[in-house]
Structure formats: C-alpha cells, structure tokens
C-alpha cells in the first residue's frame, strides 16, 4: 500500500492569488521606467492602439501604447526602429502576462544606434542592396524632380533655390515628411513609395540638412533603405554628411554630401548648356560657310574644265536634235490627223449611201408584207394585205 500523502500545514494560494501578488510586486516596483530596444511585430488596432514587442538579442518585452497616448505623442511606429520607451509595467491577470504601458517614445542613444547601424549595414550589404549593378544612371535633362524632406526645413529651400538657378525648366514636386524622430522613417517611406508608384517624376531627392546621428537616424532605418532600393525612379540621397555615410546613401543611385550638392547632381547648369549651344552654333556656321565656299570653288573649277565643256557641247547637240525631232513629230502628227479626218469623212459619205432610209427621205414609199420589205414584184402577194411606208407615216391596206 502506498504511503498516504501528508497534507500541507499552511495555506496554498490559488492561481489568482499568486498572480495578484506578482501583479502588486511588479506594478509597485516598476513605475516610470525606461527601456531601450528594437521594435518588432508592430500592429495598430482599429481603435488606434499600438501593440508591439521591444526586443534585443536576448529577450523581448510586450508593449502597448493606448490611442490617446499615441495621438498625444504623434508617433507612427514601424518594425525595426531602435527606440527608448518609458512607462509602467502592468500584469494582465487572465493571461498571466506582463506588458509595458508606454507613455513616452524617444530615439535610442548614439551607442545603440551605432551598433544598429553596423548590424543593418552588414545585413543589407550581404543581401546585395549596395551593389552597383542595381544602380541606374541619372537622367541628363530631367523635367520633373521629386523631393522627400521637410517642407519647413532649410534643406528644401536650398534644393529649390539651386534648381531654380541651374535648371528653371524643371518642375519641382515636394512630398513633406518629418526628417527626425520616430515618425520620420514611415513618412519618408510613404514619400518614396508615392513617387515610385505614380512615376510622376524623372528623379527623386531624399534627405535633410545634416545633424547628429540621432537626428539623421531615420535615413538609417531598414524600411527606408528597402524603399529606396525598390524605387522605380532614380534616387539621390542627401542626408547632410560631409564625411559619414547613411544607409540610404549606400543604397541610392547617387549620394550627395548636402542638399545643395544633390540639386547640382540632379540637373545640368542651363548657362553651361547655353554656352555649349552657342559654341556648337558658331562651329556649325564656320564649318557650313567653309564647306559652301569649298564646293563653290570646286564647281567653278569644274565649269572651266575641258571635260565639262565637252559634256556641255554634247548636251547642246542633244538638245538641238531633240528640238528637230520634236518638230518632225509634230509635223507627222498633223499629217496623220488630217489624213485620218479625210478618211472618216469618206466613210461617213459611204455610210450615208448605204442608209436604207435614204429613198424615204427623197419621197419614195416602201411596201411591207408579212413583216418583210418587198423589194421585187415577184415577191408581192396580190391576194394578201400589205403596208405602205413613207418617211413620216405607215398605212395598212387590208385584203
């Protein structure tokens, strides 16, 4: 017989009671905390709440941003962002699950950002996004230029003023996007995709006017890099670095150190084009004038040459022969027409003589019997009726 189980001598908590103790312990000790990590599995519900996971290499933390907080912060989260969040730990008892209720979102610190930069750079390079084989040549004379940057920043003003000076023929289209903070990357991606999908520009400039690594970080986001890679129009990345590169610089078809340089790369200088056209026009005029004079001299020399004079004499002789033959032909044609006319006249006279009605015209009458013209007396039947025909009437005489 097995030994009887000895009952515990103290109270055993239920699951709910244990969870309540854990809930009190966590919620009382983890208030207004900060934590840094990478966003993943970002999902915004129909009610406007954000549900996502904040992770690093070794652990993950479920997070929630309620709609009112998201509206207050004005954020737009996407996967792959390196951020710092602040808030409280909350235990959801029915699922035995803890999560962070987020009320603050900021860009991560420079150390973590640099690590994330190197990690993403190595990943995308391995995938081939930086390869030159994927880059396309910039159009030489673009008519429409797209710009994705802040409408209120100095970068767009520099780009627009440079384009107006260098290539005023082009139309500039701006897609406003934040260029720093957690909202920037999604807005930049939206701008790139807008121009790529509509194909309403010949070239696209993305960027901003410099800043710290934290300020420039949106252009190091994976979502921006992939949007640049898949863009259907050539892209110039101008993030404002003189020395350092951003991820978008590596992926773009061309890289500019500043927004002004991006505008210089995007379009030709209209003054240079004017000088070039003027130079070509002068060369064309000189070459054309020289060619005309050269051929004029050649023609004059040929006109004086013995061979040309002989040809000219032959042409004159041929011309005289043609005139003579033409006169003979005209004379022969007149004679032929006259002869044919006389012959036709004779034929007309002959036909008139052969006309069976000619006797009637002269007053004679014609005898018909049984529908036949009686030409001889022996063909006339005396006992039968007959018809008499004059030129103006016909009379029937019965038997």
Order of alpha helices (4+ residues) and beta strands (2+ residues): alpha-beta-beta-beta-alpha-beta-beta-alpha-beta-alpha-beta-alpha-beta-alpha-alpha-beta-alpha-beta-alpha-alpha-alpha-alpha-beta-beta-beta-beta
